[in-house]
Amino acid sequence: MVKKAKNNGVNYVWAISRITLGLILLWAFVDKLFGLGYSTCNVKGITTVGCHSAWLSGGSPTSGFLSHVSGPFAHFYSTLAGVPLVDWLFMLGLLGIGVGLVLGIAMKLSAVTGSVLFFMMWTASLWPATNPFIDEHIIYILLILGLAGVNKDQVLGLRKVWVNLPIVKKFSWLE
């Protein structure tokens, strides 16, 4: 007999954490796409030092951050700033991982790609200003891995529908 998991309060904490982390990524995507003025210039043309315009207006979603990195990997990351392929991969990553987390689908893929994205963001910003090793990127990596680990007990998501799709059954890494 298969034991059914309880939908206790902890599962809802994980679900809210999953959705919230997804919304952080989706907000970064939307802000960089439209230049809403939070980490980008807005589309009305605000120009300040370090401000980069919307991707839809010809700006680069990676150049604002990667052009100003310091630390042991600064040269590597600064060469990636503004490269169109890197811009596309970054934006698709923000969108795909964000949607996966908010909807609770493709959690394995979201966990792996999200961990890589957060790790690269951490290495690009070494060393953290307030702690010699840990910043929010490390916390996000731990959180996204934890979310993948508890995914079988998921609530507030579309996992049950997602895992029954033929393509997901055929390619388990999409689960």
Backbone as JSON Lines, residues from 0, in Angstrom:
{"i":0,"aa":"M","n":[0.84,-1.17,0.0],"ca":[0.0,0.0,0.0],"c":[0.89,1.24,0.0]}
{"i":1,"aa":"V","n":[0.56,2.22,-0.85],"ca":[1.31,3.46,-0.96],"c":[0.78,4.45,0.07]}
{"i":2,"aa":"K","n":[1.71,5.03,0.81],"ca":[1.33,6.0,1.82],"c":[1.21,7.38,1.17]}
{"i":3,"aa":"K","n":[0.08,8.01,1.34],"ca":[-0.15,9.33,0.77],"c":[0.39,10.4,1.71]}
{"i":4,"aa":"A","n":[1.12,11.37,1.13],"ca":[1.69,12.46,1.92],"c":[0.57,13.4,2.41]}
{"i":5,"aa":"K","n":[0.76,13.91,3.6],"ca":[-0.19,14.87,4.15],"c":[0.11,16.24,3.57]}
{"i":6,"aa":"N","n":[-0.93,17.01,3.34],"ca":[-0.77,18.4,2.94],"c":[-0.75,19.26,4.19]}
{"i":7,"aa":"N","n":[0.36,19.18,4.91],"ca":[0.45,19.94,6.16],"c":[0.98,21.35,5.88]}
{"i":8,"aa":"G","n":[1.1,22.13,6.91],"ca":[1.53,23.52,6.79],"c":[2.9,23.68,6.16]}
{"i":9,"aa":"V","n":[3.8,22.73,6.4],"ca":[5.15,22.81,5.84],"c":[5.09,22.8,4.31]}
{"i":10,"aa":"N","n":[4.21,22.0,3.74],"ca":[4.08,21.97,2.29],"c":[3.65,23.33,1.74]}
{"i":11,"aa":"Y","n":[2.84,24.05,2.48],"ca":[2.41,25.37,2.04],"c":[3.55,26.39,2.17]}
{"i":12,"aa":"V","n":[4.39,26.23,3.18],"ca":[5.57,27.1,3.3],"c":[6.48,26.88,2.11]}
{"i":13,"aa":"W","n":[6.71,25.61,1.73],"ca":[7.53,25.32,0.55],"c":[6.88,25.89,-0.7]}
{"i":14,"aa":"A","n":[5.57,25.76,-0.82],"ca":[4.87,26.27,-2.0],"c":[4.98,27.79,-2.1]}
{"i":15,"aa":"I","n":[4.77,28.48,-1.0],"ca":[4.89,29.94,-1.01],"c":[6.33,30.35,-1.31]}
{"i":16,"aa":"S","n":[7.3,29.61,-0.79],"ca":[8.71,29.88,-1.09],"c":[9.0,29.68,-2.57]}
{"i":17,"aa":"R","n":[8.45,28.6,-3.14],"ca":[8.63,28.31,-4.57],"c":[8.05,29.42,-5.43]}
{"i":18,"aa":"I","n":[6.84,29.8,-5.13],"ca":[6.16,30.84,-5.92],"c":[6.87,32.18,-5.76]}
{"i":19,"aa":"T","n":[7.28,32.5,-4.55],"ca":[7.97,33.77,-4.31],"c":[9.3,33.85,-5.04]}
{"i":20,"aa":"L","n":[10.08,32.78,-4.99],"ca":[11.35,32.77,-5.72],"c":[11.09,32.88,-7.22]}
{"i":21,"aa":"G","n":[10.07,32.22,-7.72],"ca":[9.71,32.33,-9.13],"c":[9.33,33.76,-9.5]}
{"i":22,"aa":"L","n":[8.59,34.43,-8.62],"ca":[8.19,35.81,-8.88],"c":[9.39,36.76,-8.87]}
{"i":23,"aa":"I","n":[10.39,36.48,-8.04],"ca":[11.62,37.28,-8.06],"c":[12.25,37.2,-9.45]}
{"i":24,"aa":"L","n":[12.35,35.99,-9.99],"ca":[12.96,35.81,-11.32],"c":[12.09,36.42,-12.42]}
{"i":25,"aa":"L","n":[10.78,36.24,-12.33],"ca":[9.9,36.82,-13.34],"c":[9.92,38.34,-13.29]}
{"i":26,"aa":"W","n":[10.01,38.91,-12.1],"ca":[10.1,40.37,-11.99],"c":[11.39,40.87,-12.65]}
{"i":27,"aa":"A","n":[12.5,40.19,-12.41],"ca":[13.76,40.58,-13.05],"c":[13.63,40.51,-14.57]}
{"i":28,"aa":"F","n":[12.96,39.48,-15.07],"ca":[12.73,39.35,-16.51],"c":[11.91,40.52,-17.04]}
{"i":29,"aa":"V","n":[10.78,40.81,-16.41],"ca":[9.89,41.87,-16.87],"c":[10.59,43.23,-16.79]}
{"i":30,"aa":"D","n":[11.3,43.49,-15.71],"ca":[11.99,44.77,-15.55],"c":[13.05,44.96,-16.63]}
{"i":31,"aa":"K","n":[13.82,43.92,-16.9],"ca":[14.85,44.02,-17.93],"c":[14.24,44.08,-19.34]}
{"i":32,"aa":"L","n":[13.13,43.42,-19.55],"ca":[12.47,43.43,-20.85],"c":[11.89,44.81,-21.18]}
{"i":33,"aa":"F","n":[11.19,45.4,-20.22],"ca":[10.48,46.65,-20.46],"c":[11.18,47.89,-19.91]}
{"i":34,"aa":"G","n":[12.24,47.72,-19.12],"ca":[12.94,48.87,-18.55],"c":[12.06,49.67,-17.61]}
{"i":35,"aa":"L","n":[11.54,49.02,-16.59],"ca":[10.6,49.66,-15.67],"c":[11.26,50.6,-14.67]}
{"i":36,"aa":"G","n":[12.59,50.63,-14.66],"ca":[13.28,51.6,-13.82],"c":[13.75,51.08,-12.48]}
{"i":37,"aa":"Y","n":[13.66,49.79,-12.24],"ca":[14.14,49.25,-10.97],"c":[15.61,48.86,-11.06]}
{"i":38,"aa":"S","n":[15.94,47.93,-11.94],"ca":[17.35,47.62,-12.19],"c":[17.73,48.02,-13.61]}
{"i":39,"aa":"T","n":[16.82,48.69,-14.28],"ca":[17.04,49.17,-15.64],"c":[16.52,50.59,-15.73]}
{"i":40,"aa":"C","n":[16.89,51.29,-16.79],"ca":[16.26,52.6,-17.06],"c":[14.84,52.34,-17.5]}
{"i":41,"aa":"N","n":[13.98,53.29,-17.27],"ca":[12.65,53.08,-17.81],"c":[12.63,53.5,-19.28]}
{"i":42,"aa":"V","n":[11.61,53.13,-19.97],"ca":[11.55,53.36,-21.4],"c":[11.36,54.83,-21.75]}
{"i":43,"aa":"K","n":[11.12,55.69,-20.77],"ca":[10.97,57.12,-21.04],"c":[12.33,57.82,-21.12]}
{"i":44,"aa":"G","n":[13.4,57.08,-20.95],"ca":[14.72,57.65,-21.2],"c":[15.47,58.2,-20.01]}
{"i":45,"aa":"I","n":[15.2,57.73,-18.81],"ca":[15.99,58.16,-17.68],"c":[17.42,57.7,-17.91]}
{"i":46,"aa":"T","n":[18.36,58.58,-17.76],"ca":[19.76,58.21,-17.94],"c":[20.54,58.58,-16.69]}
{"i":47,"aa":"T","n":[21.02,57.58,-16.0],"ca":[21.88,57.78,-14.85],"c":[23.06,56.85,-14.99]}
{"i":48,"aa":"V","n":[24.09,57.1,-14.22],"ca":[25.28,56.26,-14.29],"c":[24.9,54.82,-13.96]}
{"i":49,"aa":"G","n":[25.33,53.9,-14.79],"ca":[25.04,52.48,-14.58],"c":[23.65,52.06,-14.98]}
{"i":50,"aa":"C","n":[22.88,52.96,-15.58],"ca":[21.51,52.66,-15.97],"c":[21.49,52.14,-17.4]}
{"i":51,"aa":"H","n":[20.79,51.07,-17.65],"ca":[20.72,50.47,-18.97],"c":[19.26,50.34,-19.38]}
{"i":52,"aa":"S","n":[19.01,50.58,-20.64],"ca":[17.63,50.62,-21.12],"c":[17.03,49.23,-21.27]}
{"i":53,"aa":"A","n":[15.76,49.24,-21.56],"ca":[15.0,48.01,-21.74],"c":[15.57,47.18,-22.88]}
{"i":54,"aa":"W","n":[15.43,45.87,-22.75],"ca":[15.87,44.97,-23.81],"c":[15.07,45.24,-25.08]}
{"i":55,"aa":"L","n":[13.79,45.51,-24.94],"ca":[12.95,45.81,-26.1],"c":[13.33,47.12,-26.79]}
{"i":56,"aa":"S","n":[14.05,47.99,-26.07],"ca":[14.5,49.25,-26.65],"c":[15.95,49.17,-27.13]}
{"i":57,"aa":"G","n":[16.48,47.96,-27.21],"ca":[17.85,47.79,-27.69],"c":[18.91,47.71,-26.62]}
{"i":58,"aa":"G","n":[18.5,47.78,-25.35],"ca":[19.45,47.64,-24.26],"c":[19.85,46.19,-24.05]}
{"i":59,"aa":"S","n":[20.86,45.98,-23.27],"ca":[21.33,44.64,-22.96],"c":[20.99,44.3,-21.51]}
{"i":60,"aa":"P","n":[20.29,43.19,-21.29],"ca":[19.95,42.82,-19.92],"c":[21.15,42.37,-19.1]}
{"i":61,"aa":"T","n":[22.27,42.08,-19.73],"ca":[23.45,41.63,-18.99],"c":[24.49,42.72,-18.79]}
{"i":62,"aa":"S","n":[24.48,43.74,-19.62],"ca":[25.58,44.7,-19.56],"c":[25.58,45.55,-18.31]}
{"i":63,"aa":"G","n":[24.42,45.89,-17.77],"ca":[24.38,46.73,-16.57],"c":[25.14,46.12,-15.41]}
{"i":64,"aa":"F","n":[24.9,44.86,-15.17],"ca":[25.54,44.17,-14.04],"c":[26.95,43.71,-14.41]}
{"i":65,"aa":"L","n":[27.08,43.04,-15.53],"ca":[28.36,42.42,-15.87],"c":[29.45,43.41,-16.26]}
{"i":66,"aa":"S","n":[29.08,44.61,-16.66],"ca":[30.09,45.62,-17.01],"c":[30.77,46.21,-15.77]}
{"i":67,"aa":"H","n":[30.19,45.99,-14.61],"ca":[30.7,46.62,-13.39],"c":[31.09,45.61,-12.32]}
{"i":68,"aa":"V","n":[31.35,44.36,-12.7],"ca":[31.73,43.37,-11.7],"c":[33.19,43.55,-11.3]}
{"i":69,"aa":"S","n":[33.49,43.04,-10.12],"ca":[34.88,43.03,-9.65],"c":[35.11,41.68,-9.0]}
{"i":70,"aa":"G","n":[36.33,41.4,-8.68],"ca":[36.64,40.13,-8.04],"c":[37.4,39.21,-8.97]}
{"i":71,"aa":"P","n":[37.59,37.98,-8.54],"ca":[38.46,37.06,-9.28],"c":[37.98,36.68,-10.67]}
{"i":72,"aa":"F","n":[36.7,36.8,-10.95],"ca":[36.16,36.41,-12.26],"c":[35.69,37.61,-13.08]}
{"i":73,"aa":"A","n":[36.09,38.81,-12.7],"ca":[35.61,40.04,-13.34],"c":[35.91,40.05,-14.83]}
{"i":74,"aa":"H","n":[37.1,39.67,-15.22],"ca":[37.46,39.71,-16.64],"c":[36.56,38.77,-17.45]}
{"i":75,"aa":"F","n":[36.36,37.57,-16.95],"ca":[35.5,36.6,-17.65],"c":[34.1,37.15,-17.84]}
{"i":76,"aa":"Y","n":[33.5,37.64,-16.75],"ca":[32.12,38.11,-16.84],"c":[31.99,39.4,-17.64]}
{"i":77,"aa":"S","n":[32.97,40.29,-17.55],"ca":[32.87,41.54,-18.32],"c":[32.93,41.27,-19.82]}
{"i":78,"aa":"T","n":[33.59,40.19,-20.24],"ca":[33.61,39.85,-21.67],"c":[32.26,39.31,-22.14]}
{"i":79,"aa":"L","n":[31.43,38.86,-21.22],"ca":[30.09,38.36,-21.58],"c":[29.05,39.46,-21.65]}
{"i":80,"aa":"A","n":[29.35,40.61,-21.06],"ca":[28.39,41.71,-20.99],"c":[27.99,42.16,-22.38]}
{"i":81,"aa":"G","n":[26.69,42.18,-22.63],"ca":[26.17,42.69,-23.89],"c":[26.26,41.75,-25.07]}
{"i":82,"aa":"V","n":[26.77,40.54,-24.87],"ca":[26.83,39.57,-25.97],"c":[25.4,39.07,-26.23]}
{"i":83,"aa":"P","n":[24.91,39.21,-27.45],"ca":[23.5,38.85,-27.71],"c":[23.12,37.43,-27.28]}
{"i":84,"aa":"L","n":[23.96,36.44,-27.52],"ca":[23.64,35.07,-27.1],"c":[23.53,34.98,-25.58]}
{"i":85,"aa":"V","n":[24.4,35.65,-24.88],"ca":[24.36,35.66,-23.41],"c":[23.08,36.36,-22.93]}
{"i":86,"aa":"D","n":[22.73,37.48,-23.59],"ca":[21.48,38.17,-23.24],"c":[20.27,37.25,-23.4]}
{"i":87,"aa":"W","n":[20.21,36.55,-24.53],"ca":[19.09,35.62,-24.78],"c":[19.06,34.49,-23.76]}
{"i":88,"aa":"L","n":[20.21,33.88,-23.49],"ca":[20.25,32.78,-22.52],"c":[19.84,33.25,-21.13]}
{"i":89,"aa":"F","n":[20.32,34.42,-20.74],"ca":[19.98,34.98,-19.43],"c":[18.48,35.25,-19.33]}
{"i":90,"aa":"M","n":[17.92,35.9,-20.34],"ca":[16.5,36.23,-20.3],"c":[15.62,34.98,-20.38]}
{"i":91,"aa":"L","n":[15.99,34.02,-21.22],"ca":[15.24,32.76,-21.28],"c":[15.35,32.01,-19.96]}
{"i":92,"aa":"G","n":[16.51,32.09,-19.32],"ca":[16.68,31.45,-18.02],"c":[15.78,32.08,-16.97]}
{"i":93,"aa":"L","n":[15.77,33.42,-16.9],"ca":[14.9,34.1,-15.94],"c":[13.44,33.72,-16.17]}
{"i":94,"aa":"L","n":[13.03,33.73,-17.44],"ca":[11.64,33.42,-17.77],"c":[11.31,31.95,-17.5]}
{"i":95,"aa":"G","n":[12.11,31.05,-18.01],"ca":[11.83,29.62,-17.86],"c":[11.86,29.14,-16.42]}
{"i":96,"aa":"I","n":[12.88,29.54,-15.7],"ca":[12.99,29.12,-14.3],"c":[11.87,29.77,-13.49]}
{"i":97,"aa":"G","n":[11.59,31.04,-13.75],"ca":[10.52,31.73,-13.04],"c":[9.16,31.09,-13.26]}
{"i":98,"aa":"V","n":[8.83,30.8,-14.51],"ca":[7.55,30.14,-14.83],"c":[7.5,28.75,-14.2]}
{"i":99,"aa":"G","n":[8.59,28.0,-14.32],"ca":[8.64,26.67,-13.73],"c":[8.36,26.69,-12.23]}
{"i":100,"aa":"L","n":[8.97,27.64,-11.54],"ca":[8.78,27.73,-10.09],"c":[7.36,28.19,-9.74]}
{"i":101,"aa":"V","n":[6.87,29.21,-10.39],"ca":[5.53,29.72,-10.06],"c":[4.48,28.65,-10.3]}
{"i":102,"aa":"L","n":[4.58,27.94,-11.42],"ca":[3.58,26.92,-11.74],"c":[3.87,25.56,-11.11]}
{"i":103,"aa":"G","n":[5.07,25.38,-10.62],"ca":[5.44,24.08,-10.03],"c":[5.67,23.01,-11.07]}
{"i":104,"aa":"I","n":[6.14,23.4,-12.25],"ca":[6.41,22.44,-13.32],"c":[7.9,22.45,-13.65]}
{"i":105,"aa":"A","n":[8.34,21.35,-14.25],"ca":[9.75,21.23,-14.65],"c":[10.69,21.57,-13.5]}
{"i":106,"aa":"M","n":[10.39,21.06,-12.33],"ca":[11.15,21.42,-11.13],"c":[12.58,20.9,-11.15]}
{"i":107,"aa":"K","n":[12.81,19.71,-11.71],"ca":[14.18,19.21,-11.8],"c":[15.01,20.13,-12.68]}
{"i":108,"aa":"L","n":[14.48,20.46,-13.84],"ca":[15.17,21.34,-14.78],"c":[15.34,22.74,-14.18]}
{"i":109,"aa":"S","n":[14.32,23.24,-13.53],"ca":[14.39,24.55,-12.89],"c":[15.44,24.57,-11.78]}
{"i":110,"aa":"A","n":[15.52,23.49,-11.02],"ca":[16.49,23.42,-9.93],"c":[17.93,23.42,-10.45]}
{"i":111,"aa":"V","n":[18.17,22.64,-11.48],"ca":[19.53,22.56,-12.04],"c":[19.91,23.88,-12.7]}
{"i":112,"aa":"T","n":[19.07,24.36,-13.6],"ca":[19.41,25.6,-14.31],"c":[19.4,26.81,-13.38]}
{"i":113,"aa":"G","n":[18.48,26.82,-12.44],"ca":[18.44,27.91,-11.46],"c":[19.69,27.91,-10.59]}
{"i":114,"aa":"S","n":[20.14,26.74,-10.16],"ca":[21.36,26.66,-9.36],"c":[22.56,27.16,-10.14]}
{"i":115,"aa":"V","n":[22.65,26.79,-11.42],"ca":[23.75,27.27,-12.26],"c":[23.68,28.79,-12.4]}
{"i":116,"aa":"L","n":[22.5,29.32,-12.68],"ca":[22.33,30.76,-12.83],"c":[22.72,31.49,-11.55]}
{"i":117,"aa":"F","n":[22.22,31.03,-10.41],"ca":[22.54,31.69,-9.14],"c":[24.03,31.55,-8.79]}
{"i":118,"aa":"F","n":[24.62,30.41,-9.1],"ca":[26.05,30.23,-8.83],"c":[26.87,31.19,-9.68]}
{"i":119,"aa":"M","n":[26.5,31.32,-10.95],"ca":[27.22,32.27,-11.81],"c":[27.05,33.7,-11.31]}
{"i":120,"aa":"M","n":[25.86,34.04,-10.86],"ca":[25.64,35.39,-10.32],"c":[26.45,35.6,-9.05]}
{"i":121,"aa":"W","n":[26.59,34.55,-8.24],"ca":[27.4,34.65,-7.03],"c":[28.87,34.85,-7.38]}
{"i":122,"aa":"T","n":[29.38,34.05,-8.32],"ca":[30.8,34.19,-8.68],"c":[31.07,35.51,-9.37]}
{"i":123,"aa":"A","n":[30.07,36.06,-10.06],"ca":[30.25,37.36,-10.71],"c":[30.33,38.49,-9.69]}
{"i":124,"aa":"S","n":[29.75,38.28,-8.52],"ca":[29.72,39.35,-7.52],"c":[30.62,39.07,-6.32]}
{"i":125,"aa":"L","n":[31.6,38.19,-6.5],"ca":[32.53,37.92,-5.4],"c":[33.37,39.15,-5.12]}
{"i":126,"aa":"W","n":[33.64,39.39,-3.96],"ca":[33.19,38.78,-2.71],"c":[32.04,39.59,-2.16]}
{"i":127,"aa":"P","n":[31.05,38.92,-1.57],"ca":[29.89,39.66,-1.05],"c":[30.3,40.75,-0.07]}
{"i":128,"aa":"A","n":[29.58,41.86,-0.12],"ca":[29.93,43.02,0.69],"c":[29.67,42.83,2.18]}
{"i":129,"aa":"T","n":[28.64,42.08,2.54],"ca":[28.25,41.99,3.95],"c":[28.67,40.7,4.62]}
{"i":130,"aa":"N","n":[29.25,39.77,3.86],"ca":[29.67,38.49,4.4],"c":[30.76,37.97,3.48]}
{"i":131,"aa":"P","n":[31.81,37.38,4.02],"ca":[32.91,36.97,3.13],"c":[32.57,35.86,2.14]}
{"i":132,"aa":"F","n":[31.5,35.13,2.34],"ca":[31.2,34.0,1.47],"c":[29.75,33.92,1.0]}
{"i":133,"aa":"I","n":[28.82,34.24,1.87],"ca":[27.42,33.94,1.58],"c":[26.65,35.23,1.28]}
{"i":134,"aa":"D","n":[25.85,35.17,0.22],"ca":[24.89,36.22,-0.07],"c":[23.59,35.55,-0.5]}
{"i":135,"aa":"E","n":[22.66,36.34,-1.01],"ca":[21.34,35.78,-1.35],"c":[21.41,34.71,-2.43]}
{"i":136,"aa":"H","n":[22.42,34.75,-3.3],"ca":[22.52,33.74,-4.36],"c":[22.74,32.34,-3.8]}
{"i":137,"aa":"I","n":[23.54,32.23,-2.76],"ca":[23.77,30.93,-2.11],"c":[22.48,30.46,-1.44]}
{"i":138,"aa":"I","n":[21.77,31.37,-0.8],"ca":[20.5,31.02,-0.16],"c":[19.5,30.56,-1.22]}
{"i":139,"aa":"Y","n":[19.46,31.24,-2.37],"ca":[18.56,30.83,-3.45],"c":[18.91,29.44,-3.98]}
{"i":140,"aa":"I","n":[20.2,29.14,-4.08],"ca":[20.61,27.8,-4.53],"c":[20.09,26.75,-3.56]}
{"i":141,"aa":"L","n":[20.3,26.97,-2.27],"ca":[19.82,26.01,-1.27],"c":[18.3,25.89,-1.31]}
{"i":142,"aa":"L","n":[17.63,27.01,-1.47],"ca":[16.17,27.0,-1.53],"c":[15.66,26.23,-2.75]}
{"i":143,"aa":"I","n":[16.22,26.49,-3.91],"ca":[15.72,25.83,-5.12],"c":[16.02,24.33,-5.1]}
{"i":144,"aa":"L","n":[17.14,23.94,-4.52],"ca":[17.44,22.51,-4.37],"c":[16.48,21.87,-3.37]}
{"i":145,"aa":"G","n":[16.17,22.57,-2.3],"ca":[15.19,22.07,-1.33],"c":[13.81,21.93,-1.96]}
{"i":146,"aa":"L","n":[13.44,22.9,-2.79],"ca":[12.15,22.83,-3.48],"c":[12.07,21.61,-4.39]}
{"i":147,"aa":"A","n":[13.15,21.32,-5.09],"ca":[13.16,20.12,-5.95],"c":[13.07,18.86,-5.11]}
{"i":148,"aa":"G","n":[13.69,18.88,-3.94],"ca":[13.68,17.71,-3.06],"c":[12.32,17.38,-2.47]}
{"i":149,"aa":"V","n":[11.5,18.38,-2.25],"ca":[10.17,18.16,-1.66],"c":[9.07,18.23,-2.71]}
{"i":150,"aa":"N","n":[9.44,18.22,-3.97],"ca":[8.47,18.43,-5.04],"c":[7.38,17.37,-5.1]}
{"i":151,"aa":"K","n":[7.64,16.15,-4.68],"ca":[6.62,15.1,-4.75],"c":[5.42,15.41,-3.85]}
{"i":152,"aa":"D","n":[5.62,16.23,-2.82],"ca":[4.54,16.62,-1.92],"c":[4.0,18.0,-2.25]}
{"i":153,"aa":"Q","n":[4.21,18.46,-3.46],"ca":[3.86,19.82,-3.88],"c":[2.38,20.13,-3.72]}
{"i":154,"aa":"V","n":[2.13,21.33,-3.22],"ca":[0.79,21.9,-3.19],"c":[0.86,23.24,-3.91]}
{"i":155,"aa":"L","n":[-0.27,23.77,-4.28],"ca":[-0.36,25.07,-4.98],"c":[0.47,25.1,-6.26]}
{"i":156,"aa":"G","n":[0.42,24.01,-6.99],"ca":[1.14,23.94,-8.25],"c":[0.49,22.95,-9.2]}
{"i":157,"aa":"L","n":[1.06,22.87,-10.39],"ca":[0.5,22.01,-11.43],"c":[1.27,20.71,-11.62]}
{"i":158,"aa":"R","n":[2.0,20.28,-10.62],"ca":[2.83,19.09,-10.73],"c":[2.04,17.86,-11.18]}
{"i":159,"aa":"K","n":[0.89,17.62,-10.58],"ca":[0.11,16.41,-10.89],"c":[-0.3,16.36,-12.36]}
{"i":160,"aa":"V","n":[-0.65,17.49,-12.91],"ca":[-1.0,17.54,-14.34],"c":[0.27,17.39,-15.18]}
{"i":161,"aa":"W","n":[1.32,18.11,-14.78],"ca":[2.57,18.14,-15.54],"c":[3.2,16.75,-15.68]}
{"i":162,"aa":"V","n":[3.31,16.01,-14.58],"ca":[3.99,14.71,-14.63],"c":[3.23,13.67,-15.43]}
{"i":163,"aa":"N","n":[1.97,13.92,-15.72],"ca":[1.18,12.98,-16.52],"c":[1.19,13.28,-18.02]}
{"i":164,"aa":"L","n":[1.87,14.35,-18.41],"ca":[1.99,14.65,-19.83],"c":[2.9,13.62,-20.49]}
{"i":165,"aa":"P","n":[2.59,13.17,-21.69],"ca":[3.4,12.14,-22.36],"c":[4.88,12.51,-22.49]}
{"i":166,"aa":"I","n":[5.18,13.76,-22.81],"ca":[6.57,14.15,-22.97],"c":[7.34,14.1,-21.65]}
{"i":167,"aa":"V","n":[6.67,14.43,-20.57],"ca":[7.31,14.38,-19.24],"c":[7.51,12.94,-18.82]}
{"i":168,"aa":"K","n":[6.55,12.06,-19.14],"ca":[6.72,10.63,-18.85],"c":[7.89,10.05,-19.64]}
{"i":169,"aa":"K","n":[8.07,10.52,-20.87],"ca":[9.14,10.0,-21.72],"c":[10.51,10.54,-21.27]}
{"i":170,"aa":"F","n":[10.55,11.82,-20.87],"ca":[11.81,12.44,-20.46],"c":[11.7,12.87,-19.0]}
{"i":171,"aa":"S","n":[12.12,12.01,-18.1],"ca":[11.93,12.26,-16.66],"c":[12.66,13.51,-16.17]}
{"i":172,"aa":"W","n":[13.67,13.97,-16.9],"ca":[14.38,15.17,-16.46],"c":[13.49,16.41,-16.58]}
{"i":173,"aa":"L","n":[12.37,16.3,-17.27],"ca":[11.42,17.41,-17.37],"c":[10.5,17.48,-16.15]}
{"i":174,"aa":"E","n":[10.53,16.43,-15.33],"ca":[9.64,16.41,-14.15],"c":[10.0,17.53,-13.27]}
